[in-house]
Amino acid sequence: MAESNSGPENLSDVLGRLFVARGWGRVSERSRLETAWGEAIGTEFAGQTRVGGFKRGVLEIEVRSAVLQQELTQYHKRRLLADLRVKLPGQSITDLKFRSGVW
């Protein structure tokens, strides 16, 4: 049986459930990921990369060239992963996956 409350619900609780039900929280979360990625990658490579997706702890990054993809994977991945973990506390980022993308 459902438990009845003696008073009104907090507006933040109601809005939180609404955002989850409508999928609006995902837009905000993607924006956080994109901002953190932009800060971590820096201006040198920001225009050549973008967030592709985030699933099961793996942040997928699309990269415009195979050469840059190789460089990021071999020389920058550990630092970028560490930076993202600091910039996104509470977000469980376990790995970065780079793939070629065209946009």
C-alpha positions as CSV (number, residue, x, y, z in Angstrom):
1,M,0.0,0.0,0.0
2,A,1.3,3.5,-0.8
3,E,2.4,5.6,2.1
4,S,0.5,8.9,2.5
5,N,2.3,12.1,3.3
6,S,0.9,14.5,5.8
7,G,1.8,17.6,3.8
8,P,2.5,18.9,0.3
9,E,5.5,17.6,-1.7
10,N,8.6,19.7,-2.2
11,L,8.5,21.4,-5.6
12,S,12.1,20.3,-6.3
13,D,11.0,16.6,-5.9
14,V,8.1,17.1,-8.3
15,L,10.2,18.9,-10.8
16,G,12.9,16.3,-10.5
17,R,10.5,13.5,-11.4
18,L,9.1,15.5,-14.3
19,F,12.6,16.2,-15.7
20,V,13.4,12.5,-15.6
21,A,10.1,11.4,-17.1
22,R,10.4,13.9,-20.0
23,G,14.1,13.2,-20.6
24,W,15.0,16.9,-20.0
25,G,17.8,16.0,-17.6
26,R,19.8,14.4,-20.4
27,V,20.1,17.7,-22.2
28,S,21.6,19.3,-19.1
29,E,23.9,16.3,-18.6
30,R,25.1,16.5,-22.2
31,S,25.8,20.1,-21.8
32,R,27.9,19.4,-18.7
33,L,29.9,16.7,-20.6
34,E,30.5,19.1,-23.5
35,T,31.7,21.9,-21.2
36,A,34.0,19.6,-19.3
37,W,35.4,18.1,-22.5
38,G,36.0,21.6,-23.9
39,E,37.9,22.6,-20.8
40,A,39.9,19.4,-20.6
41,I,40.9,19.3,-24.3
42,G,41.7,23.0,-24.5
43,T,41.5,25.4,-27.4
44,E,44.2,23.7,-29.5
45,F,42.0,20.6,-30.3
46,A,38.5,21.8,-29.3
47,G,37.4,22.5,-32.8
48,Q,38.6,19.1,-34.0
49,T,36.8,17.0,-31.4
50,R,33.3,16.7,-30.0
51,V,31.4,14.6,-27.5
52,G,29.7,11.7,-29.3
53,G,28.0,10.0,-26.4
54,F,28.2,8.6,-22.9
55,K,27.3,5.1,-22.1
56,R,28.2,2.7,-19.3
57,G,30.9,5.0,-18.0
58,V,32.6,5.4,-21.4
59,L,32.8,8.9,-22.9
60,E,32.9,8.6,-26.7
61,I,34.7,11.5,-28.5
62,E,34.5,12.0,-32.2
63,V,37.7,13.2,-33.8
64,R,38.1,14.8,-37.2
65,S,41.3,13.1,-38.2
66,A,42.9,9.7,-37.7
67,V,46.2,11.4,-36.9
68,L,44.7,13.4,-34.0
69,Q,42.7,10.3,-32.9
70,Q,46.0,8.4,-32.6
71,E,47.7,11.3,-30.8
72,L,44.9,11.6,-28.3
73,T,44.8,7.9,-27.6
74,Q,48.5,7.4,-27.1
75,Y,49.7,10.6,-25.5
76,H,46.7,12.5,-23.9
77,K,44.1,9.9,-22.9
78,R,45.3,9.4,-19.3
79,R,45.5,13.2,-18.6
80,L,42.1,13.9,-20.2
81,L,40.5,11.1,-18.3
82,A,41.9,12.4,-15.0
83,D,40.9,16.0,-15.9
84,L,37.3,14.9,-16.7
85,R,37.0,13.0,-13.4
86,V,37.9,16.1,-11.5
87,K,35.6,18.4,-13.6
88,L,32.7,15.9,-13.3
89,P,32.5,14.7,-9.7
90,G,29.8,12.2,-9.2
91,Q,30.0,11.1,-12.9
92,S,31.5,7.7,-13.2
93,I,33.8,8.0,-16.3
94,T,35.8,4.8,-16.6
95,D,37.2,5.2,-20.1
96,L,37.5,7.5,-23.2
97,K,36.9,6.1,-26.6
98,F,38.0,8.1,-29.6
99,R,36.6,7.5,-33.1
100,S,36.7,9.2,-36.4
101,G,33.8,11.5,-37.1
102,V,32.6,13.9,-39.7
103,W,30.4,16.8,-38.9
